[in-house]
Amino acid sequence: MSTEEKKTTRWYLDRIEGDVAVVLPEDDEDGTQEQHVPKSALPPEARDGDRLVATAGPDGAATTYTLDTEGSDAAKKRVQDLMDELAQ
């Protein structure tokens, strides 16, 4: 990776346990790829179920996490739609 390249991945915030956030990659269907990151690395408004965009800095610099509000809203709507369907 060159000094100018940044790798971006999408994650879901599964839960916060004290000062540690448990995040799952977007494509982790069975929950086996969880990662633990410091809660302080996340935006302060991040909540369980939110979708995050992780951007790794060039040449292994620290990863920054930003909230993907559009993705979070869409995911929450899909979950609510499924719950509504099951309730019928």
C-alpha positions in Angstrom: 0.0 0.0 0.0 1.5 3.4 -0.9 1.7 6.2 1.6 -1.3 7.8 -0.1 -3.7 4.8 -0.1 -6.3 4.3 2.5 -8.3 1.1 2.9 -12.0 1.5 3.8 -14.1 -1.3 5.2 -17.7 -1.4 6.7 -18.5 -2.7 10.1 -21.4 -3.1 12.4 -21.2 -2.1 16.1 -22.4 -5.2 17.8 -22.1 -4.0 21.4 -20.1 -2.0 23.9 -18.7 -3.7 26.9 -17.2 -1.1 29.2 -14.4 0.7 27.4 -14.3 -1.9 24.5 -16.5 -1.9 21.4 -17.2 -5.2 19.7 -17.5 -4.7 15.9 -18.3 -7.2 13.1 -17.3 -6.8 9.5 -20.3 -6.2 7.2 -19.8 -9.5 5.4 -19.6 -11.6 8.6 -22.7 -13.8 8.4 -22.0 -16.1 11.4 -20.5 -13.6 13.9 -17.1 -15.3 14.0 -15.0 -12.4 12.9 -15.6 -10.0 15.7 -13.0 -7.5 16.6 -12.4 -5.6 19.8 -11.5 -1.9 19.5 -11.3 0.8 22.1 -14.6 2.6 22.6 -12.7 5.8 22.4 -11.9 5.1 18.8 -15.6 5.3 17.8 -17.6 8.5 17.3 -19.3 9.4 20.6 -22.7 9.1 19.1 -22.2 5.5 18.0 -24.7 3.0 19.4 -25.3 -0.8 19.2 -26.4 -1.7 15.7 -24.9 1.3 14.0 -22.9 0.8 10.8 -19.4 2.2 10.8 -16.9 3.0 8.1 -13.3 2.2 9.1 -10.5 3.9 7.3 -7.0 2.6 7.8 -4.4 5.2 7.5 -1.6 5.0 5.0 1.2 2.5 5.8 -0.5 1.0 8.8 -1.4 4.3 10.6 -4.3 4.2 13.0 -7.8 3.3 11.8 -10.5 5.9 12.1 -14.1 5.0 12.5 -17.0 7.2 11.3 -20.7 6.7 11.6 -22.5 5.7 8.4 -25.9 7.1 9.2 -27.5 6.2 5.9 -26.3 2.6 6.2 -27.4 2.4 9.8 -30.9 3.7 9.0 -31.2 1.2 6.1 -30.1 -1.7 8.3 -32.4 -0.8 11.1 -35.3 -0.5 8.7 -34.5 -4.0 7.3 -34.5 -5.4 10.8 -37.8 -3.7 11.6 -39.4 -4.9 8.4 -38.3 -8.5 9.3 -39.7 -8.2 12.8 -43.0 -6.8 11.4 -43.2 -9.7 9.0 -42.6 -12.3 11.8 -45.3 -10.7 13.9 -47.9 -11.2 11.3 
